[in-house]
Amino acid sequence: MPVLYASLCLPALLSGVQCSTCNTLGPVAVALVRMTHSVAILRGQALSACRLLPVTETVCRGFIDNWAESVEYILLHTKLTPAQMCRIFLPSCPAEKGLKLDVTLDLPRPPPASRAKRRDAHYPPPSTPGLKVLHLADIHLDVHYKEGADNGCDDPLCCRAENGFPKERSRQAAHWGEYRCDAPPRLLHSLIDHVARKHKDELSYVLWTGDTAPHDSWKTTRKDVLDLTARVTSLLRHKLAGVPVYPVIGNHDSAPTNYFPPSEVRKGNFSVSWLYHDYAKMWKHWLPADALATLRKAGFYSVLVRPGFRIIVLNTNVAYRFNLWVLLTATSDPHHQLKWLAGELRAARAAGERCHVVGHVSPADPDILPGWSHLYHSVIRSYQDVVTAQFFSHTHLNEIQLYKDDRDRPFSVSYVAPSLTPWQNVNPGYRIYTIDGDRGNRSSWEVIDYERWVADLAEANERPEKGPRWHLQMSAAARYRLKNLSPRRWSRMVKKMLVYGRKFDKYYSDLSGAASVVGPCDIECRIRTVCGVVSSDGTNSHHCRLVRLLYQMGTAAGLS
């Protein structure tokens, strides 16, 4: 999977630290905090390190101010060793895959492989009429975007008055947005106006999978995230009136960014109960009382959308490794969310329901803690006959992810939606899914097809007075010549695109919405990208090894 997060605040801070340095200085820093119980000393040491890291002092200082008190609390209470902490956070260290969750779930045995074959044989073809669903993701609305401001500043986010107004035309922020900046309000309004005109009358519901605030993570406030989310909530209620919306909390929808402590942390201002309570108030017109109750408690919920069909929304941010609170929860199931998920799926199976699982950061993302990812994978495998699809976002890319067993047999597909924000190097867009839910009791609730709609940002900025040209870029079934979108058909397509360069080039171009600023992808890039598609269990690199082996076999046969 292409990495787009190198310039985000926390990853940027950590990317400049060598594993050996962390292993040497980590124990000293932890011991110092535990001996002195001094936030001032911790803050001073961190500020001294700022000049050694690849970020500006303003960004580094802002991050430290946001997190210093919380980090002191975390270091005083974590049971992890400094070496384990280094392996969780630093790209320069080997991944920490040895931390298993101290959690036992009573999961049933997965359905037999023969059922997957029957599923493929009876999977609805792309011509099947179905329900239309909008997937809107990663808006990252920047109300401070300023046309003409510097689009190439040294901060993780540019195009603001504080960045200055360069005379060089190529450095001036354009009218409709920049590939290094977040979405100006006019870009959001253009997209929503287009959706209201083009799709509103056919939409059954909307998946809004989080990240409304911009990437100024070093200075995000509670007021910022709440005001921006309220603004988008109001816009959707007005422009898509009458269409149900199922919202998700993203990692940028907290303050500080990535701040999701466990429920047992109640000291001072550490709790984020304010966040869950305020979002529950904001979204009460979309969600029933029982869903609001769990949203208010921990940010996840379950909704019976229609008889026989349920949407389950997760808060995967609790297992995101840049949420520093994972140092307290790395071996647990925060808020007992996975246990709750297994219970919801068990009840759904008993009731004859089919489910879609929805969230922000995909559990297959490499930045989700491996132990949590593994247990989630086990839950989905056990209930693969109940979960007909998964929907996530976060990467800003137009992706799919395949869930496979140890024998390389696919059993589930996760659909990762593109972003509205063009940050970094993607064209803004959205997805429209066709779901098999319009045939009464015969509905399978499978994904029949999806469309990727896009606006070419460079084109829009060439003629700003005409506005973005939102258009259908591709239909998955037609683009990849899929007989249907079953896990088995997707798996065959992915194997072909690994071996055949032209097929891969289509997928790679579609990741960014064919953004003109994206460069070519060499062989190692292709292998990494396909590995990202098939590696859904954070503790298991087996499928990635198979990808490399398959590519080598294809090369030997003269196919690549």
C-alpha positions as CSV (number, residue, x, y, z in Angstrom):
1,M,0.0,0.0,0.0
2,P,1.5,3.4,-0.9
3,V,2.4,5.3,2.2
4,L,0.8,8.8,2.3
5,Y,1.3,9.6,5.9
6,A,5.0,10.4,6.1
7,S,4.4,14.1,6.8
8,L,1.7,13.7,9.3
9,C,2.6,15.1,12.7
10,L,3.2,12.1,14.9
11,P,4.5,9.7,12.2
12,A,6.9,12.5,11.0
13,L,8.2,12.9,14.6
14,L,8.8,9.2,15.0
15,S,10.2,8.6,11.5
16,G,13.3,10.5,12.4
17,V,14.2,8.3,15.4
18,Q,16.4,5.3,14.9
19,C,15.4,2.0,16.7
20,S,18.9,1.8,18.3
21,T,18.5,5.3,19.7
22,C,15.0,4.5,21.1
23,N,16.3,1.2,22.7
24,T,19.2,3.1,24.3
25,L,17.4,6.3,25.5
26,G,13.9,4.8,26.0
27,P,14.7,3.1,29.3
28,V,16.4,6.2,30.6
29,A,13.4,8.4,29.7
30,V,10.9,6.1,31.3
31,A,13.0,5.8,34.5
32,L,13.3,9.6,34.7
33,V,9.5,10.0,34.4
34,R,8.9,7.4,37.0
35,M,11.4,8.8,39.4
36,T,10.4,12.4,39.2
37,H,6.7,12.3,38.2
38,S,7.5,15.6,36.5
39,V,5.7,16.8,33.4
40,A,8.1,19.7,33.2
41,I,11.2,17.5,32.9
42,L,9.4,15.3,30.3
43,R,8.4,18.4,28.3
44,G,11.9,19.9,28.5
45,Q,13.6,16.7,27.3
46,A,11.1,16.4,24.4
47,L,11.6,20.1,23.4
48,S,15.4,19.5,23.3
49,A,14.8,16.7,20.9
50,C,12.7,18.8,18.5
51,R,15.7,20.2,16.7
52,L,16.9,16.6,15.9
53,L,13.6,15.7,14.2
54,P,12.4,16.4,10.6
55,V,9.6,18.8,11.6
56,T,9.4,22.5,12.4
57,E,9.8,23.6,16.0
58,T,6.3,25.0,16.0
59,V,4.8,21.6,15.0
60,C,7.0,19.7,17.4
61,R,6.2,22.0,20.3
62,G,2.5,21.9,19.6
63,F,2.5,18.1,19.6
64,I,4.4,18.1,22.9
65,D,2.0,20.6,24.5
66,N,-1.0,18.5,23.5
67,W,0.4,15.2,24.8
68,A,2.9,15.9,27.6
69,E,0.6,15.3,30.6
70,S,-1.0,12.3,29.0
71,V,2.4,10.7,28.1
72,E,3.5,11.1,31.7
73,Y,0.4,9.3,32.9
74,I,0.9,6.6,30.2
75,L,4.5,6.0,31.1
76,L,3.7,5.7,34.8
77,H,1.0,3.1,34.2
78,T,2.0,1.1,31.2
79,K,3.2,-2.5,31.7
80,L,5.1,-2.6,28.4
81,T,8.9,-2.5,28.3
82,P,10.6,0.4,26.6
83,A,11.7,-2.0,23.8
84,Q,8.1,-3.0,23.2
85,M,7.1,0.6,23.0
86,C,9.8,1.3,20.4
87,R,8.6,-1.6,18.3
88,I,5.0,-0.4,18.4
89,F,5.8,3.2,17.2
90,L,9.0,3.3,15.2
91,P,9.1,2.3,11.5
92,S,12.9,1.7,12.0
93,C,12.2,-1.1,14.5
94,P,10.9,-4.6,13.6
95,A,7.1,-4.6,14.0
96,E,5.8,-5.7,17.4
97,K,3.9,-8.9,16.6
98,G,4.5,-10.7,19.8
99,L,1.9,-8.9,21.9
100,K,-1.2,-11.1,22.0
101,L,-4.5,-9.9,23.4
102,D,-5.3,-11.3,26.8
103,V,-8.9,-11.8,25.5
104,T,-10.9,-14.9,25.0
105,L,-13.8,-14.9,22.6
106,D,-16.2,-17.8,22.2
107,L,-16.1,-17.9,18.4
108,P,-17.8,-20.7,16.4
109,R,-15.8,-22.6,13.8
110,P,-15.7,-20.9,10.4
111,P,-18.2,-22.2,7.8
112,P,-16.8,-25.0,5.5
113,A,-15.0,-24.0,2.3
114,S,-17.9,-25.5,0.3
115,R,-20.1,-22.6,1.4
116,A,-17.7,-20.1,-0.1
117,K,-18.0,-21.9,-3.4
118,R,-21.8,-21.8,-3.2
119,R,-21.6,-18.1,-2.3
120,D,-19.6,-17.4,-5.5
121,A,-21.9,-19.5,-7.6
122,H,-25.0,-17.6,-6.4
123,Y,-23.4,-14.2,-6.1
124,P,-25.5,-11.5,-7.8
125,P,-24.0,-10.3,-11.1
126,P,-23.4,-6.6,-11.8
127,S,-26.6,-6.3,-13.8
128,T,-28.7,-7.0,-10.7
129,P,-30.8,-4.0,-9.6
130,G,-30.0,-2.9,-6.0
131,L,-29.9,-0.1,-3.4
132,K,-27.6,2.8,-4.0
133,V,-25.3,3.8,-1.1
134,L,-23.0,6.9,-1.0
135,H,-19.7,6.5,0.8
136,L,-18.2,9.8,1.8
137,A,-14.9,9.8,3.6
138,D,-11.9,11.9,4.9
139,I,-13.3,15.3,4.2
140,H,-10.5,17.1,6.2
141,L,-12.2,20.4,5.8
142,D,-9.9,23.4,6.2
143,V,-11.8,26.6,6.8
144,H,-8.5,28.5,6.9
145,Y,-7.6,27.6,3.4
146,K,-6.5,30.8,1.6
147,E,-6.2,31.1,-2.2
148,G,-2.8,32.5,-3.0
149,A,-1.1,31.3,0.2
150,D,2.1,29.2,0.1
151,N,1.3,25.6,-1.0
152,G,4.9,24.4,-0.3
153,C,5.5,25.4,3.3
154,D,7.6,23.4,5.8
155,D,4.6,22.4,7.9
156,P,2.6,19.2,7.4
157,L,-0.3,21.3,6.2
158,C,0.0,24.4,4.0
159,C,-2.2,26.9,2.0
160,R,-3.0,29.1,5.0
161,A,-2.4,32.9,5.5
162,E,0.1,32.0,8.3
163,N,2.3,30.3,5.6
164,G,2.7,33.6,3.7
165,F,1.9,34.6,0.1
166,P,4.7,33.8,-2.3
167,K,5.2,35.7,-5.5
168,E,6.1,32.5,-7.4
169,R,2.9,31.4,-9.2
170,S,3.6,27.7,-8.8
171,R,3.7,28.1,-5.0
172,Q,0.4,29.9,-4.8
173,A,-2.6,27.9,-3.5
174,A,-5.2,27.5,-6.3
175,H,-8.9,28.2,-6.1
176,W,-10.3,24.7,-5.7
177,G,-7.5,23.1,-3.6
178,E,-4.0,21.8,-3.7
179,Y,-2.5,18.3,-3.6
180,R,-0.5,19.2,-0.5
181,C,-3.4,20.8,1.3
182,D,-6.8,20.0,2.8
183,A,-10.2,20.7,1.3
184,P,-11.3,24.3,1.1
185,P,-15.1,24.7,2.0
186,R,-16.0,25.5,-1.6
187,L,-14.7,22.0,-2.7
188,L,-16.9,20.3,-0.1
189,H,-20.0,22.4,-1.2
190,S,-19.3,21.6,-4.8
191,L,-19.2,17.8,-4.1
192,I,-22.3,17.8,-1.9
193,D,-24.3,20.0,-4.4
194,H,-23.3,17.6,-7.2
195,V,-24.3,14.5,-5.1
196,A,-27.7,16.2,-4.2
197,R,-28.4,16.8,-7.9
198,K,-27.1,13.5,-9.3
199,H,-27.8,10.9,-6.6
200,K,-30.1,12.1,-3.9
201,D,-33.3,10.6,-5.2
202,E,-31.8,7.2,-5.6
203,L,-29.8,7.0,-2.3
204,S,-31.0,4.5,0.3
205,Y,-28.4,5.7,2.9
206,V,-25.0,7.3,3.3
207,L,-21.8,5.9,5.0
208,W,-19.8,8.9,6.4
209,T,-16.6,7.3,7.7
210,G,-14.9,10.1,9.5
211,D,-12.0,12.5,9.6
212,T,-13.6,15.9,9.2
213,A,-10.9,18.0,10.8
214,P,-7.8,19.1,8.8
215,H,-4.2,17.8,9.2
216,D,-3.0,20.6,11.6
217,S,-2.7,18.0,14.3
218,W,-0.3,20.0,16.3
219,K,-2.9,22.6,17.3
220,T,-6.3,20.8,17.0
221,T,-8.7,21.8,19.7
222,R,-12.0,20.4,21.0
223,K,-13.9,23.4,19.6
224,D,-12.3,22.8,16.1
225,V,-13.4,19.2,15.8
226,L,-16.9,19.8,17.2
227,D,-17.5,22.9,15.1
228,L,-16.3,21.2,11.9
229,T,-18.3,18.0,12.5
230,A,-21.4,20.1,13.3
231,R,-20.9,22.0,10.1
232,V,-20.7,18.9,7.9
233,T,-23.6,17.3,9.8
234,S,-25.8,20.4,9.1
235,L,-24.8,20.4,5.4
236,L,-25.7,16.7,5.0
237,R,-29.0,17.1,6.8
238,H,-29.9,20.1,4.6
239,K,-28.7,18.9,1.2
240,L,-29.6,15.2,1.6
241,A,-32.7,15.7,3.7
242,G,-34.5,12.4,4.3
243,V,-31.6,10.2,3.5
244,P,-30.3,8.2,6.5
245,V,-26.6,8.8,7.4
246,Y,-24.5,6.4,9.4
247,P,-21.5,8.4,10.7
248,V,-18.2,7.1,12.0
249,I,-15.6,8.8,14.3
250,G,-12.2,9.1,12.6
251,N,-8.8,9.5,14.2
252,H,-8.8,13.2,13.3
253,D,-12.2,13.7,15.0
254,S,-10.7,13.9,18.5
255,A,-8.7,16.5,20.2
256,P,-5.8,16.0,20.4
257,T,-5.7,14.0,17.1
258,N,-5.5,10.3,17.7
259,Y,-6.6,10.7,21.3
260,F,-8.7,7.7,22.4
261,P,-7.9,6.7,26.0
262,P,-9.6,3.6,27.5
263,S,-12.7,4.0,29.5
264,E,-11.0,3.3,32.9
265,V,-8.9,6.5,32.5
266,R,-10.9,9.1,34.2
267,K,-8.2,11.4,35.7
268,G,-8.5,15.1,35.0
269,N,-9.1,16.0,31.3
270,F,-7.9,12.6,30.0
271,S,-11.3,11.2,29.4
272,V,-12.9,11.7,26.0
273,S,-16.5,11.1,27.2
274,W,-17.2,14.7,26.0
275,L,-16.4,13.6,22.5
276,Y,-18.8,10.6,22.4
277,H,-21.5,12.5,24.2
278,D,-21.3,15.5,21.8
279,Y,-21.3,13.3,18.7
280,A,-24.3,11.4,20.1
281,K,-26.2,14.7,20.5
282,M,-25.1,15.8,17.0
283,W,-26.3,12.6,15.3
284,K,-29.4,11.8,17.3
285,H,-31.7,12.5,14.3
286,W,-30.0,9.7,12.4
287,L,-29.6,7.0,15.0
288,P,-32.0,5.1,17.3
289,A,-31.8,5.2,21.0
290,D,-29.9,1.9,21.5
291,A,-27.3,2.9,18.9
292,L,-26.8,6.3,20.6
293,A,-26.3,4.5,24.0
294,T,-23.2,2.6,22.8
295,L,-22.0,5.6,20.7
296,R,-22.2,7.8,23.8
297,K,-20.2,5.1,25.8
298,A,-17.4,4.3,23.4
299,G,-17.9,5.5,19.9
300,F,-19.4,2.4,18.3
301,Y,-23.0,1.2,17.5
302,S,-25.3,-1.2,15.7
303,V,-28.4,-0.4,13.7
304,L,-31.0,-2.6,12.1
305,V,-31.4,-0.7,8.8
306,R,-34.1,-3.0,7.3
307,P,-35.5,-6.4,8.3
308,G,-32.7,-8.9,7.7
309,F,-30.0,-6.2,7.4
310,R,-27.8,-4.6,10.0
311,I,-24.9,-2.0,9.9
312,I,-22.3,-2.3,12.6
313,V,-20.1,0.7,13.1
314,L,-16.7,0.3,14.9
315,N,-14.3,2.7,16.7
316,T,-11.1,1.2,15.4
317,N,-9.1,4.3,16.6
318,V,-8.7,2.6,19.9
319,A,-6.3,0.1,18.3
320,Y,-4.5,2.7,16.0
321,R,-0.8,2.7,17.0
322,F,-0.5,6.5,16.8
323,N,-3.1,6.7,19.6
324,L,-0.5,6.7,22.3
325,W,-3.0,5.3,24.8
326,V,-2.5,1.9,23.2
327,L,0.5,1.6,25.5
328,L,-2.0,0.9,28.2
329,T,-4.3,-1.3,26.1
330,A,-1.9,-3.2,23.8
331,T,-2.9,-6.6,25.2
332,S,-6.6,-5.9,25.9
333,D,-9.8,-5.2,24.0
334,P,-10.6,-1.6,24.8
335,H,-14.3,-1.1,25.8
336,H,-14.7,-4.8,25.1
337,Q,-15.5,-3.8,21.5
338,L,-14.4,-7.0,19.8
339,K,-16.4,-9.1,22.3
340,W,-19.4,-6.8,21.6
341,L,-18.9,-7.2,17.9
342,A,-18.8,-11.0,18.2
343,G,-22.0,-10.8,20.2
344,E,-23.8,-8.7,17.6
345,L,-22.8,-11.1,14.9
346,R,-23.9,-14.1,16.9
347,A,-27.3,-12.5,17.5
348,A,-27.5,-11.5,13.8
349,R,-26.9,-15.1,12.7
350,A,-29.6,-16.3,15.0
351,A,-32.0,-13.7,13.7
352,G,-31.2,-14.5,10.0
353,E,-29.6,-11.1,9.4
354,R,-26.8,-10.1,7.2
355,C,-24.3,-7.4,8.3
356,H,-22.0,-4.7,6.9
357,V,-19.1,-3.7,9.2
358,V,-18.1,-0.1,8.9
359,G,-15.3,2.0,10.5
360,H,-12.6,4.5,9.8
361,V,-9.1,2.9,10.0
362,S,-9.4,-0.6,8.5
363,P,-8.3,-3.4,10.9
364,A,-6.2,-4.6,8.0
365,D,-4.2,-1.4,8.0
366,P,-0.6,-1.9,9.1
367,D,-1.0,0.8,11.7
368,I,-3.6,-1.2,13.6
369,L,-2.0,-3.1,16.5
370,P,-1.3,-6.7,15.2
371,G,-3.0,-8.5,18.1
372,W,-6.2,-6.5,17.7
373,S,-6.1,-7.0,13.9
374,H,-5.6,-10.7,14.3
375,L,-8.6,-11.1,16.7
376,Y,-10.8,-9.0,14.4
377,H,-9.8,-11.2,11.5
378,S,-10.8,-14.3,13.5
379,V,-14.2,-12.8,14.2
380,I,-14.9,-12.0,10.6
381,R,-13.7,-15.4,9.5
382,S,-16.0,-17.1,12.0
383,Y,-19.0,-15.0,10.8
384,Q,-18.1,-14.8,7.1
385,D,-21.7,-16.0,6.3
386,V,-23.1,-13.1,8.2
387,V,-20.7,-10.3,7.3
388,T,-21.2,-9.7,3.5
389,A,-18.9,-6.7,3.2
390,Q,-16.8,-4.2,5.2
391,F,-16.3,-0.5,4.6
392,F,-13.5,1.7,5.8
393,S,-11.4,4.7,4.6
394,H,-8.5,6.6,6.3
395,T,-5.8,6.1,3.6
396,H,-7.4,8.6,1.1
397,L,-7.1,5.9,-1.6
398,N,-9.5,4.0,-3.7
399,E,-8.7,0.5,-2.4
400,I,-9.9,-3.0,-1.7
401,Q,-8.6,-5.5,0.9
402,L,-9.0,-9.2,0.8
403,Y,-9.5,-11.4,3.9
404,K,-8.0,-14.9,3.4
405,D,-7.5,-18.0,5.5
406,D,-4.2,-19.9,5.9
407,R,-4.8,-21.8,2.8
408,D,-5.1,-18.6,0.8
409,R,-8.9,-18.9,0.3
410,P,-10.6,-15.5,0.3
411,F,-13.7,-15.2,2.5
412,S,-14.4,-11.4,2.8
413,V,-13.8,-8.1,1.0
414,S,-13.1,-4.7,2.7
415,Y,-13.9,-1.7,0.6
416,V,-11.7,1.4,1.4
417,A,-13.1,4.6,0.0
418,P,-11.2,7.6,-1.5
419,S,-11.1,11.0,0.2
420,L,-12.6,14.4,-0.5
421,T,-9.4,16.1,0.6
422,P,-6.7,16.1,-2.1
423,W,-4.0,15.7,0.7
424,Q,-1.7,14.1,-0.4
425,N,-1.6,13.7,-4.1
426,V,-5.1,12.4,-4.8
427,N,-8.0,13.7,-6.7
428,P,-11.1,14.3,-4.6
429,G,-13.9,11.8,-4.9
430,Y,-16.5,9.4,-3.5
431,R,-18.0,6.0,-4.1
432,I,-21.5,4.9,-4.9
433,Y,-22.2,1.2,-4.1
434,T,-25.0,-0.9,-5.5
435,I,-26.1,-3.3,-2.8
436,D,-28.3,-6.4,-3.3
437,G,-31.0,-5.3,-0.9
438,D,-34.0,-4.7,-3.1
439,R,-35.3,-8.2,-3.6
440,G,-37.1,-8.8,-0.4
441,N,-36.3,-12.1,1.4
442,R,-34.1,-13.1,-1.6
443,S,-31.7,-10.1,-1.0
444,S,-28.2,-11.3,-0.2
445,W,-26.9,-7.9,0.9
446,E,-23.7,-8.4,-1.2
447,V,-22.0,-5.6,-3.0
448,I,-23.1,-5.9,-6.6
449,D,-20.8,-3.1,-7.9
450,Y,-19.3,0.2,-7.0
451,E,-18.7,3.4,-8.9
452,R,-15.8,5.8,-8.2
453,W,-16.7,9.4,-8.9
454,V,-13.9,12.0,-9.1
455,A,-13.0,15.5,-10.0
456,D,-9.6,16.3,-11.6
457,L,-8.2,19.0,-9.3
458,A,-5.6,20.2,-11.8
459,E,-8.3,20.6,-14.5
460,A,-10.6,22.4,-12.1
461,N,-7.9,24.9,-11.2
462,E,-7.1,25.6,-14.8
463,R,-10.6,26.9,-15.3
464,P,-11.7,27.9,-11.7
465,E,-14.8,29.8,-12.9
466,K,-16.3,26.5,-14.2
467,G,-15.8,24.6,-11.0
468,P,-14.8,20.9,-10.6
469,R,-16.2,18.5,-13.1
470,W,-17.5,15.6,-11.0
471,H,-17.7,12.5,-13.3
472,L,-17.8,8.8,-13.2
473,Q,-14.2,7.5,-13.4
474,M,-14.9,3.8,-13.2
475,S,-17.2,1.0,-12.3
476,A,-15.3,-1.8,-10.6
477,A,-17.0,-4.7,-12.4
478,A,-16.4,-3.1,-15.9
479,R,-13.0,-1.7,-15.1
480,Y,-11.5,-5.0,-13.8
481,R,-13.8,-7.3,-15.9
482,L,-15.3,-9.0,-12.9
483,K,-18.1,-11.5,-13.4
484,N,-19.2,-10.5,-9.9
485,L,-17.6,-8.9,-6.8
486,S,-17.3,-12.0,-4.7
487,P,-14.1,-12.6,-2.7
488,R,-13.1,-15.4,-5.0
489,R,-13.5,-13.1,-8.1
490,W,-11.6,-10.3,-6.5
491,S,-8.8,-12.7,-5.5
492,R,-8.4,-13.9,-9.1
493,M,-8.2,-10.3,-10.3
494,V,-5.6,-9.4,-7.7
495,K,-3.4,-12.3,-8.8
496,K,-3.7,-11.3,-12.4
497,M,-2.7,-7.7,-11.7
498,L,0.4,-8.9,-9.8
499,V,1.6,-10.7,-12.9
500,Y,0.3,-8.6,-15.7
501,G,1.6,-5.0,-15.6
502,R,-1.3,-3.4,-17.6
503,K,-3.9,-4.8,-15.2
504,F,-1.9,-3.5,-12.2
505,D,-1.5,-0.1,-13.8
506,K,-5.3,0.3,-13.9
507,Y,-5.6,-0.4,-10.2
508,Y,-2.7,1.8,-9.3
509,S,-4.0,4.7,-11.3
510,D,-7.4,4.3,-9.7
511,L,-5.9,4.5,-6.2
512,S,-5.4,8.3,-6.5
513,G,-8.3,9.0,-9.0
514,A,-5.7,9.3,-11.8
515,A,-4.0,12.3,-10.1
516,S,-1.4,13.7,-12.5
517,V,1.1,14.3,-9.7
518,V,1.5,10.6,-8.9
519,G,4.6,9.0,-10.4
520,P,5.2,5.5,-11.8
521,C,5.2,2.4,-9.7
522,D,8.2,0.1,-10.1
523,I,8.2,-3.7,-9.4
524,E,8.9,-3.4,-5.7
525,C,6.1,-0.8,-5.4
526,R,3.7,-3.2,-7.3
527,I,4.6,-6.0,-4.9
528,R,4.1,-3.8,-1.8
529,T,0.7,-2.6,-3.2
530,V,-0.5,-6.1,-3.8
531,C,0.8,-7.2,-0.4
532,G,-1.4,-4.4,1.1
533,V,-4.4,-5.8,-0.6
534,V,-4.0,-9.4,0.6
535,S,-2.5,-8.8,4.1
536,S,-5.5,-8.4,6.4
537,D,-4.2,-10.1,9.6
538,G,-1.5,-8.0,11.2
539,T,0.3,-11.0,12.7
540,N,0.5,-13.0,9.5
541,S,2.9,-12.3,6.6
542,H,2.1,-15.6,4.8
543,H,0.0,-14.0,2.1
544,C,2.6,-11.4,1.3
545,R,5.2,-14.1,0.9
546,L,2.9,-15.9,-1.5
547,V,2.6,-12.6,-3.5
548,R,6.4,-12.5,-3.9
549,L,6.5,-16.1,-4.9
550,L,3.7,-15.7,-7.4
551,Y,5.5,-12.7,-9.0
552,Q,8.7,-14.7,-9.3
553,M,6.9,-17.6,-10.9
554,G,5.2,-15.2,-13.3
555,T,8.6,-13.6,-14.2
556,A,10.1,-17.0,-14.8
557,A,7.3,-17.9,-17.1
558,G,7.7,-14.7,-19.0
559,L,4.3,-13.2,-18.0
560,S,5.4,-10.1,-16.2
